[in-house]
Amino acid sequence: MKIVLVAEGLQVSRKVMVNALVRNGYQTLEATAGAEALRLFDGRAIDLLITEFKMPDMNGVELVEAIRRRSGYHDTPVLVLSAEANDEPKNLTAANITAWVTKPFDLERFMKLVERSMLKRALL
């Protein structure tokens, strides 16, 4: 079973994503802030990170940079969520982000993006 870590400070948003992921056969881990999410990258298998861009302790790009420095997580797909489209880095590849998702988003499209991200990882 694929494991998805959802790092989102807003409980309602986090629960909507977690419920959709579980309904689609994924196992989930949850974090409410970047540092909490980073602690979960402790050698366990994490197949996808979904993180909010704006968090109180570090932003989503900083979290991605931190996990990329950890052994075994260099190719973990990452979806970054933001309510502000202008937060998106100019070059997602340079930031090592799989996709940028502007909120609010369509849950069905979001789940297709999750599935594509998992397929991309399987091909690596």
C-alpha positions as CSV (number, residue, x, y, z in Angstrom):
1,M,0.0,0.0,0.0
2,K,1.3,3.4,-1.0
3,I,2.0,5.9,1.9
4,V,1.1,9.6,1.5
5,L,2.2,12.2,4.0
6,V,-0.2,15.2,4.1
7,A,1.3,18.3,5.8
8,E,-1.5,20.9,6.1
9,G,-2.2,23.2,9.0
10,L,-5.9,23.5,8.4
11,Q,-7.6,20.5,9.9
12,V,-10.6,20.7,7.6
13,S,-8.4,20.7,4.4
14,R,-6.2,18.0,5.8
15,K,-9.1,15.7,6.6
16,V,-10.7,16.2,3.2
17,M,-7.5,15.1,1.5
18,V,-6.8,12.3,3.9
19,N,-10.4,10.9,3.5
20,A,-10.1,11.1,-0.3
21,L,-6.7,9.3,-0.2
22,V,-7.9,6.6,2.1
23,R,-11.1,6.0,-0.1
24,N,-8.7,5.5,-3.0
25,G,-6.6,2.9,-1.2
26,Y,-3.7,5.0,0.1
27,Q,-2.3,4.8,3.7
28,T,-1.8,8.3,5.1
29,L,0.4,10.1,7.6
30,E,-0.5,13.6,8.9
31,A,1.4,16.6,10.0
32,T,0.2,20.1,10.9
33,A,3.5,21.9,10.3
34,G,6.8,21.5,8.3
35,A,9.0,20.5,11.2
36,E,6.5,17.8,12.2
37,A,6.4,16.5,8.6
38,L,10.2,16.6,8.4
39,R,10.4,14.3,11.5
40,L,8.4,11.7,9.7
41,F,11.1,11.4,7.0
42,D,13.1,9.1,9.3
43,G,13.8,6.3,7.0
44,R,10.2,5.0,6.7
45,A,8.7,4.6,3.2
46,I,6.9,7.7,2.1
47,D,5.7,7.5,-1.5
48,L,4.3,11.0,-1.8
49,L,4.4,14.3,0.1
50,I,1.5,16.7,-0.1
51,T,2.4,19.9,1.7
52,E,0.9,23.4,2.2
53,F,3.2,26.1,1.0
54,K,2.6,28.5,3.9
55,M,3.2,26.9,7.3
56,P,4.2,28.7,10.5
57,D,7.7,27.1,10.9
58,M,8.9,26.6,7.3
59,N,7.3,26.9,3.9
60,G,6.7,24.0,1.6
61,V,9.7,24.7,-0.6
62,E,12.0,24.7,2.5
63,L,10.5,21.4,3.6
64,V,11.2,19.9,0.1
65,E,14.8,21.2,0.3
66,A,15.2,19.6,3.8
67,I,13.8,16.2,2.8
68,R,15.9,16.1,-0.4
69,R,19.0,16.2,1.8
70,R,17.8,13.0,3.6
71,S,18.9,9.6,2.3
72,G,16.2,7.8,0.4
73,Y,13.9,10.7,-0.3
74,H,15.7,12.3,-3.3
75,D,13.0,11.2,-5.8
76,T,9.9,11.3,-3.6
77,P,7.1,13.1,-5.5
78,V,5.9,16.3,-3.9
79,L,2.7,18.3,-4.4
80,V,2.7,21.8,-3.0
81,L,-0.6,23.5,-2.2
82,S,-1.2,27.2,-2.0
83,A,-4.1,29.6,-2.0
84,E,-1.9,32.1,-3.8
85,A,-0.9,31.3,-7.4
86,N,1.9,33.9,-7.3
87,D,3.7,31.9,-4.6
88,E,4.6,29.3,-7.2
89,P,8.3,29.1,-8.0
90,K,9.3,30.0,-11.5
91,N,10.9,26.6,-12.0
92,L,9.3,23.6,-10.3
93,T,12.1,21.3,-11.6
94,A,14.8,23.4,-9.9
95,A,12.7,23.4,-6.7
96,N,12.3,19.7,-7.1
97,I,8.5,19.9,-6.9
98,T,6.3,17.5,-8.9
99,A,3.3,19.9,-9.1
100,W,2.0,23.1,-7.7
101,V,-1.7,23.0,-6.8
102,T,-3.7,26.2,-6.3
103,K,-6.5,26.0,-3.7
104,P,-9.3,25.6,-3.8
105,F,-9.0,22.6,-6.1
106,D,-11.3,20.0,-7.6
107,L,-10.9,16.8,-5.5
108,E,-11.3,14.5,-8.5
109,R,-8.6,16.3,-10.5
110,F,-6.4,16.3,-7.4
111,M,-6.7,12.5,-7.0
112,K,-5.8,12.1,-10.7
113,L,-2.7,14.2,-10.0
114,V,-1.8,12.0,-7.0
115,E,-2.1,8.9,-9.2
116,R,0.0,10.4,-11.9
117,S,2.6,11.4,-9.3
118,M,2.7,7.8,-8.1
119,L,3.1,6.5,-11.6
120,K,5.9,8.8,-12.3
121,R,7.7,7.6,-9.2
122,A,7.2,4.0,-10.2
123,L,9.0,4.7,-13.5
124,L,12.1,6.0,-11.8
